[in-house]
Amino acid sequence: MKNNKYLILRRIIQIGILFLFFSGANFGINILKGNLSTAIVADKFYLSDPYAVLQMLFTGYIPAVEVIIGAVIILVFYSLLGGRIFCSWVCPLNIITDFASYVRKKTGIKPALKMKTVSGNIRYYVVILGLLLSFITGIASFELINPISIFFRGLIFGSVFSLSTVLIIFLFDLFIVEHGWCGHICPVGAFYSLTGKFRFLKIYHTYENCTLCMKCKRVCPEIQVLEIIGKETGNIKSSECTDCGRCIDVCDDNALKFKLKM
């Protein structure tokens, strides 16, 4: 339990959010209705994915004011709190990609491409491409193929075809590129990385406690801990860190922790 406390908490939150959406669609429990692109909370107000809303704006379509306000709320929340914390604490695909990583470690499967040979900058080009295609086609382009939304539709409405998208991502992460979807392609995570450069919540490293066991490196999905491990006391500055807390979980030296930096 000690070495998995943040992992367990993340799973509780992720599955809890899925259950609330499922309940809203099937049981009439109106806490959350919709999906992670646009949701209505308790039939009172909207929360919206700012990247999805930005695509809508690029099509020339102006969403309802409530939807735009919902996007601003989410943008401010993630920008100030934790940036890509969405990726590790909310996004359900994180469960799939983490499971692919677990299977790989247990079976010894080697991905066809190594992480260092595949640029993590691809996802930022996908952000731009999604906006350009939205402008050209008049359709929110990425939302048509967004596996997060597809996963929700499959889960809530029982679509086998929709759930097959999840299988593709699992196999891609397992056999092609480690953490391939989240670490190299997903524009949603890239968007939150761009907007979360000045976030308050960061991983803090205490150099004096560190024994360089490198357990944190082995569990970090994007190896952001290497920015600071063995070098200095301070925060991980990279906005690509997902604040998943796995490095804190496995650190037996009490050298890593969450810290709010105002």
N, C-alpha and C positions, 0 to 999 in steps of 0.2 A: 504493500500500500504506500509506504514512504517514497518509493522510487517511481510511483505512478500517480501521485495525487493530482497533478495538473492534467494528466492524460485522462483520468477517470472523470474529473470535473468537466473537461471539454466534451467528453462523450455524453455526459448527462445533459449538458446544455444543447448540444447538437441534436440529440435524439428528442429532447424535450421540445425544441422548436419544431421539428418534423411532426411530432405528435399533435401540437397545437394547430398546425396547418391542416393536418389530416382530420382532426376533430372538427375544425371549422367547416371543412368541405363535406363531411359525412355525418356528423352528429349534431350539427347546429350549435356547437359551442363557439361563440363568436369572439374568442380572444384574438385569434389571428386568422384572417381569411385572405386568400390569394396565394402569392409565392414570394420568393426573395427579390423578384424584380419590382413588384408593387404589392403591398399588403395593406389591409385596413385593420386597424387595431381597435378591438372592442366596439366596432361600428362608430368610432369617434373621429379618428384621424388616420392619415396615410403615412406609411414609411416606404420610400422608394429607393431603388438602386440608382445612384447618381449617374453611373455610366450608361445605364439603360435610358434614363431620361435625356442624357446628353445626345444619345443616338437619335431619339425622337426629335429633338430640337434640330439636329442636322438634316432630318428629312424635310423640315419645313413645317412640321406639325407642332402645335403648341399644346402640351398636355394641360389638364385642368390645374388650376392654381393649387389645389390641395395636394396633387401629385408632386408638383414642383417644390412646394414647401416640405413635403415628406423627403424629397431628395436632398434638400438643403440640411434638414435635421440629421440625416444619416451621414452626409458629407462632413458636417462639423463634428459629429460624434466620433467618427473613425479618424478624422484628421488630427483631432486634439488628443484622443485617448491612445489609440494603438495602431493606426494605419492598417496594416495587413492582419490585424487581430481577427478581422472577419474571416480570413482564409482558414485559420486554425481553430477558431472557437464557434463559428456559425455555419460556414459552408459545409453541406453534407458530403461533398465530394472528397473532403479531407479524410473522411472515414475510409473511403475506397482507396485512395492513394496511400494512406498509412498502412492499410491492410496489404496492399501490393508490396510495400517495403518489408512488412513482417514476413510475408510468404517468401520473398527473395532471400532474406537472411536465414530463414529456417531451411530452405531447400538448396541454397548455394547457387541459385540461378544468377547468371551474369548478364546484365543488359547489353544489347548490341552496341550501344553508344555510351561512352563515358560522359559524366556530367561536364567535365572540363572541356570536352570537345564540342559541346553544344552551347551556344551562346544564350545566356539568360535574357539578353536584350531582345530576343525574338518577340516576347510578349508585349513589349512596348511598341513594336512595329504593328502588332495585331491590334492594339488600342487605336492607332492612327488609321489602320486599314478599315476597321469597323466603322469609324466615323466617316471616312471617305466614301465607302460603299453605301452607307446610309444616305449621304448627301446625293450620290449619283442615282441610286435606285429609288429613293423615296420610301425605303423600308428600313426599320431598325435592324440592320443586317445581322449583327452578332446574336441578337435575341432570337432569331430564327433557328440558330443551331446551338444556342447556349445550353450546355449539358446540365447546368444547375436547374434551369427551368424545365428542361426535358425530364430530368430525374424527378422533379416534383410532380409533373403530370403523370409520369409512370407510377409513382407511389400512390398518389391520391386516386387516380382513375383506373389503376390496375392495367396499364398498357405495357404489354410485353415488349413491343417495339421501342417504346421510350426507355425502358430499363436496359435494353441492349446497348444503349449509348454508354451506360455506366460500365458495362462489361468491356467495351472497347477501351475506355480510359484505364481500367484495371489492367488489361493486357498490354496496353501501350507502356504503362509505368513498370510493369513486371518484366517485359521482354525487350523493350526498345530503349527507353531512357529512364533512369531512376528519377522519381519525382518529376517526370516529364511534363504532365499537364500543368500542375500548379507552379512548378519552378521555371518553365520555359515557354508556355503557350498562353495560359489563361489571361485575358486582358482585364478581367475584373480585379484580380490580385495585383496586376501591374498598375491599374488605375489607383488603387488604394495605396500602393507603394509611392506613387508620384505625389499623392495628396497628403501622405503621412510623414513627410520629412521632418516636421516640427512637433511630432507627437510627444505626449508627456510620459506615457508608460514605456519603459525600456528595460532590457536585461542589464543588470549591473554586475560587473566582475570585480572581485577583490583579489588583486595580484598576490598579496602576501599569503592568502589561504590556498592558492592554487598549487597542486603538485604535478601538473601537466600529465595527468592520467589519460586525457583525451577521450574520456567517455562522452563528453558533450559533443565532440566532433563527430562521433559515430552515430549519434541520434539526431543531429541537427539536419532538417530537411534541405537546407540551402547552405549549410556550413558557414553561416554568418558569424558564429562564435570565433572563427579563426581571425576575425578582424581585431580581436582584443586579447584572446587567451595567450598567456605567457608573455604579454607585452606591457600591459599597464593596468592600473586600477581605473575603472570608469565604465561608462555605458556603451553598449553596442549602438553605434550611430546609424548604421545602414537601415534605411526605411524598408528594405526587402526582408528584414527579420519579421517573422509572423507572430512573435511573442507566444509561441505554443507552450513554452515552459518545460519542454522535454530535457533541455540542458540542465535546468534547475533540478528536475526530478532525479537525474542520474548522478548529480554531483555529490560525492561523499565528503567533499572538503569544505562545504559551506562557502564556496567561492562565488556562487552565482545566485542572484535573486531578482525579483521584480522590484523596480524602484520608480516612483513618480518623480520626474524632473521638471520643475516649473521654469 
